[in-house]
Amino acid sequence: MTNNEKIKTSKFLSLVLRHKPEEIGLILDSDGWADVNELLQKIDVSFEDLKEVVNTNDKKRFAFSDDFNKIRASQGHSINVDLKLKPTIPPKILFHGTAEKNIASILENGLLKQNRNYVHLSADTDTAMKIGMRYGKPVVFKICALKMHKEGHLFYLSKNDIWLTEFVPAVFLKN
């Protein structure tokens, strides 16, 4: 499998495991898991290639069940799934990367989850900067995460080490 084929497959898996399983008639359970055999019947990828895409994805977007019978996206869903994440105490500071054009709206409204289930935050500025670059000239916000937590906001840590929360009020942002 070439690098381009891996990227194409990863993007397609993101689509069907995070946003539109109906695009290929795939059924996800309430926890976001899809049957691997069903998925393989609907896409032109071997099990070995699927394992390679999952294992080499730089953002670790996907995970197999322990027995390799199921697969799901680790986070980033816009469809209603329960990843069974437990509330976790965040570090003092987390980061969010975005484009410069979004600054005014974010400072006014805070960080909104938009069409996803959670706002995504990272533990380091490099990751936040890379994410922000996808949308334009990057800007990284610092989030006073521990302070938010102490004021009752819940945080979750996904299997691929992305911090998740439902909303970040503007008062907890620094740029």
N, C-alpha and C positions, 0 to 999 in steps of 0.2 A: 504494500500500500504506500503510495507516494505521499509526501507531505501535503500536497494540494488535496488529494483524496481524503486524507485525515481531517483537514480543515473543513472541507465540504461536508463530510459526514458529521463532524462535531456540530456544525451550524444547523444541520438538519435535525440532529438529535435534540439540540436546544429548542428548536421549534416544536417538535412533537412531544417532548417530555416536559416542557415548561409552559407552553402556550396553546398549542393546537393539536392535541392527539387525534382529533376527529379528521384531520387532514389526510390521514392514512387509515382511518377506522380503528385506531388503537385505543384500547380501554386501559385507563389507569385506575388503580384502586384508590380508596380515600386517603391513603398515605403517599400517593404519587408514584407507586410502583407499577411497572409494566412487566408483563411476562416476556422473558427474553425470547422464547421460541416464537411467540406471536409477533414480536417486533421483527425478528429475522425473516419471518415469512412475508412481511410487508415491505421490507427494504432490501436492496441488493448489496448486502454485506454479509460476510461469513462471521461466525462466532469468534474466530481468532482475530479478524480485523476489528470487530466490535471491542474485544478486550484491549487491543492495541490503542484504539481511539480513547477508551476510558483511562487506560494506564498512562498514556503520554499527554493527555490534555493538560496544558500548562496551568489552567485554573482549577483543575480537578472538579469540573462541573458535574460529573456523573459518578454514580456509585452502583456497584452490584450488591445484591444481598450476599450473605455469607456462602450460600450454596450456588451462587451464580445463576439462579433461576429467574431472578428479577433484577430490573435496572430502574433507576430514577435519576432525575436531576437533583443535585445537592441543595440548590436554592435558586431563586430567580423566577419563580412561578408567577404567572398572571392568572392561572386557574386555581380554584379552591382545592388545596391539598393540605394535609396535616403531616408535617415532617417529623412530628413527635419530638420537637426540640424542647429542651427544658430551659426555663429562665436561668441565666448565667450572669454573675456579677462581671461587668465589663472593666477594662482598664480605665485609668483616669481619663485618658484622651484617646479618641478614635478619629478617623479621617474620612472625608467624603470628597471624591473628585467629581468635578462637573466642568461645564464650559463657562467662560467668562460672561457670555450673554445671559446666563441664568442668575447672576449674583443678585440683582435687584429683587427679583421675585422670591428668591430663597431668603434674603434678609427680611423681606416683608412677611412671608408665609411659613417660613421654616422649610425643612426637608420633608416633602410629601412622598408617599410610596407610589404615586401616580397609578399606573395600571398593574403594578405588582403587589404581592402580598406584604412586602416589607421594604423599608429603606435599607439600602446596603451600605455598610461601613467597613473600613479596613483598619488594621492595626498599624499600618505603616504608610508613610507618605508616598513611597514609590508606587505602590499598588494604586493608591488614590489618583496619583498623577497620570498613570497609564489609562485608567478609566476615564478621567476627565478629557484626555487627548482624543478619545473616540468621538467627542461631541463638539469639538472646536478648540479654541485656545484654552488650555487647562487652568483651573483654579482648584486649590485644595482648601477645604474648610476643616478646622479643628472642631471636634465635638466634645463638650465637657460631659463625657459619657457617665463617669462615676457619679457626678453631681446629678445628672438626669435620673440615674438608677436610685439614688438616695431620695429623690423626689417622687418615686413611684413608677417610673417608666421601666418597662421590661425589655431586656436584651436577650438575644439568643445567639449561639455560635453554631454556624452550619458545619457540616462535616468537612467542607473545604475551607474552613477558617475565615468565612465571611461573617461579620457581625450584622445582626438583623434587629430592627426595631420598627414599630409601626409608624412613628412620627418623631421628628426632631424639631421642637419649637425653636424659633429664631433666637430666643434668649440664651440658648445653650451653644450657639455657633460663634466661632471666631474665624476670621480669614486674614 
